[in-house]
Amino acid sequence: MGRSKARMPKRTHTKPSAPTRDELAQIYGRFNPDRLWATLFAAASSPAARHRATSVGVALAASLRASSITNGSSREPLPDIQELVDAAAESKGIGVMHEDYISTDPTNVATVRVGDELLHYVPGLVERPIADLSRALRLADAVDDRLVRRHKFGIANVVRVALRYVDYCLNTLQPEWQPAPDIELGDKIDVPVNELDAASRLVSMDPLESLQLDQADLLALEWMTSPAASAKYNHESPTSPFGRTLRYRLAMPDQRYRWLPPTYVPEILAHAVTELVDGLERDSHARRRCQGVEATW
């Protein structure tokens, strides 16, 4: 009696699965990391791509993680922005329910006063960026003495770092922005070439050379800095998908950093302020001061 022939399992036809969070970083790792970052930075900042801010945020986080796994000996041509962003959306299952809101056109720049400075500020992705900033400054007046005692920096330092950085970015980006008042959900991403060029120039420079931060400001910035390998964009966060992180540290011998685009700064700032205030929960004196600020808000 001969051996029976093993029956081959039936082939099943399945759709290719969407890239996962780690797979997306592996895909992005095939491209030149500086060009990838500049392209995504331009998309995140552009009036013409603000309807895809959530997916672009996911892409930015993946490109940061990819910086630690990039193979320097192999570089594939960089796909267009639409393909990069769509891949990011698929990796996190982001659909129309997650991108059903179009934020204010960033060309609607406001001028705000912080201490003795007049700085330019963008609306970002929050509903009331100026109100959030005013609240932060009032909380700084109320509890910064307690925070400085604990952290060596306070809310005023966090505000100064964030707003000087936005103002610095706008010096390069704003002259090239083209308003996009009629953009609609579902529109293709079309970032003008001049905006891409401006973003490339901006990210090639170190903001610290222009921000003129003092020691307390630098401590606040370090508190808002995270390793690039840990970057994530939690699109379901009720406050800030990037948390309090403004800047990411690359795993390189020469200590390089990537700063997030200004679009995300208003929510990062609001989250950072709340985190600092929440840290004073056991300080009854500081808590009463905060309650006084909130009661008049």
N, C-alpha and C positions, 0 to 999 in steps of 0.2 A: 504494500500500500504506500503510494508515494505521498510526499508532503503536500498539504493543501496550500494553495497560493494565497498569500495574505491579501485581503481586500483593501484597496487604496481608499482613504477617506475622500468623501466628496469635496470638491472645491466650492468654496463659498465666495461670492462676489461682494466685497464690502467697499464702501467709499474710503478713500485715504483719510486717515485720522488727522485732525488739526494738530499743529505743533503744540506741545505742552510748554509750560514755563521754561523748563531747562532746555528743551529742544529748540525753543526760539533763540535762546542765547547761543546755542551751538550753531544755528543757522547764521545768526548775525556775526559770529566769530569768523566766518569765511570772508568777510569784507574788510576793507581798510577801516580801522576803528575811528580815525580822525574824520574821514569823509562821512562815515555813517553818522557820527555824533553831530557834525555840522549840518547835515541834511535834516536830521530829526529836530535839531534845535531850531532850524529855520521854520519847519512845519509847525512846531509848538508855538512859535512866536507870531506866525503869519495871520493876518486877518482872514485870509482865504482858506485856512484850515481849522478854524476854531470850532467848527461843528464836529470835528473828530478828536477833540482834546483828550478824551478818555483813552482812546486807542493809541494816540501818540504818546501819552504818558506811559502806557504799558511798553511801547517800543523803546522809549528812553531808558526805562529800567532794565530791559533786556540787553540793550547796547552797553550799559554799564557793567552788567554781569559778564557780558561777552569779552570785555576788555581784559579779563583775567584768564581767558581761555583761547585768546586769539593766536592763530598759527601764523607767525611772521613770514614763513616761507611760501605761503600760498595766499593769493588774493584773487577773488572772483569779482567781476564787474558788479558795481552796486546797482540793484534794481531801482525802479522809480519809486517815488515816495508812496504812491498809492499801494503798490505791492507790499512794501515794508509795513505800512500801517495796517493793511488788511490781514497780513499774517499775524500781527500782534493781536488784533481783535479776535481772530479765530483761536489763538492760543488760550484766551481767557473766556471764550464764549460770550464776547461782547456783541450785543445786537442793538436793535433800534430802541429797546427799552432802557438801555444804558446810555445812549447818545440821542436823547430826545429833547435836548436843550441847546440853544445857541447863545453863547455868552456875548456880552457887549463887545463891539468892535474895539480892539486895542488902540486904534487910532484916536479914540476918545480919551486922550491923556489928560490927567488932572495934575495941577501943581499944588503941592501940600507943604506945610511948614512943619519942620521937625527941629526944635530948638531954634537956632539962628539961621537954619538953612531952608532954602526953597528947593524942593526936589520934585522931579516928575514921577508920576505913579500911574500904573496901568490898572484897569478894572479887574483883570484876571478872570477867574471862574466863580467868584463869589457875588452875591446879590448886592451887598452893601460894603464895598471895600473901604470907603472913606469913614463910614460909621465904625467899622472894625478898627481902623487905625486910631480914630479918636478915643475909642474905648481903651486901646492899648496904652496910649499916652496918659490917660487919666489913671489907669492902674499902675503905670510906672511911677507917677507922682505919689500914689498911695502906699506902695509896698516895696519900692526898689531898695530902700534902706535895709529891709529884711533880706531881700534876695542877694544884695551885694555882700552882706555879712556871710551868707551861706555859700554862694557860688563865685564871688568876686566879680560878678557882672549882674545886670538887671534887665528889665524889660526894655528900658531906654536903649541899651546897647544892642539888643536884638532888633529893635525897630531901626536903629541907625544903620546897622549892617545891611538889613534887607532893603531899605529904601535907597541907600547910596548905591547899592548894587543895581537895582532897577533903573535908577537914573543913569548910571554908567552904561547899561545896556541900551537904553533909549537913545543915547547920543549917537550910536552907530545904526540902530535898527529903524528908528522913527523916520529919518529922512527918506528911507527906501520903501516904507510901507505904502501899499495901495489899499484904500478903504474897500471893504466888501460888504456893503449894506444889504445886498439882496441875496446873500448866500442862504441856501436851504438845506435841510436835512437830506442826506442821500446824494448831495452833489459830490462830484469827483474832486480830489485834492489837486489844486493847480497853484503851486507856489511860484511866483515870478522869479526869474533868474537873478535879478538885482537883489532880491531878498535873500536868496541862497548865498550870493557872494558876500553880502553884508554879514550874515551869520557866520560864514567861514572866517572872515576877518576877526569877528568878535571873539569866537571861541579859541582862536590861535593866540590870544593875548591873556595875560594874567591880571585879573581884576584888582588884585591886592596892590599892584603898583600905582593904582589910581584912587583907591577908596580912602586912603589916609585914615586907617583905623588905629585907635589907641589900644593899650594893653587889655582893657576890659572888653572892648569891641572884639579883639582877637580871641579872647576866651569865649565870648558868646558865639563867634563863628565856629570855633572848634566844637562847641556843644551842638552846633547845627551841622556837623560834618560826620559822615558815615563811610564805611568801606564800600567801594563800588561792588564788590562781590556779593554784598548783602542787599543790594538795591531791589526794591519791590514797589509796585504801584497797586495799592489796594483800592480798586475802583468802587468798592462798596463802603469805604470809609465815609462817615457822616461829616468829617471835618477836613482832613487833608490826606489824600492817598499816598503822598510821600512823607507823611508824618511831619516832624520838625526839620527834616533834612533839607538844607539849601545847597550843600556842596558834598561831592563824593571824592574820596581818596582812591586813586588808582594804585594797584599793586605793582609799582615800578620803583626801581632803585633811585630815580631822580625826584621822587615825591611829587607827582603830578596830580592835578585835581580837575574835576569837571563840575561846573556850576549849572544848576537847573535853569531853564529858560524863565524869563520874567513872568510869563503867564501864570505860573504856579505859585509865585511868591505871596500874593495876598492870602491864600489859604494856608500856606506854610507858616506865615507870620501869625495868623490867628490861632493856629494849632499850638505853636511854640508858646505864645502868651498864655493860653489856657493851661498848658502843661506846667509852666512855671508857677502860675497861681494855684493850681491844684496841689503842687508840692508844698504849699504853705498851709495845708488843711489843718495841721495840728498846732499851728501858731494862732492862737485865739485873737491876739491883737491884730495880726495881719488879716485874719478872716473878717473881723468887724470892719476894717477899712475897705476891703473888697466889697462887702455887702453894702457899704455906704455908696460906693461907686455904682454898683448895679442898681441900687434903689433909685438913683437919679437919672438912669439911662433910659 
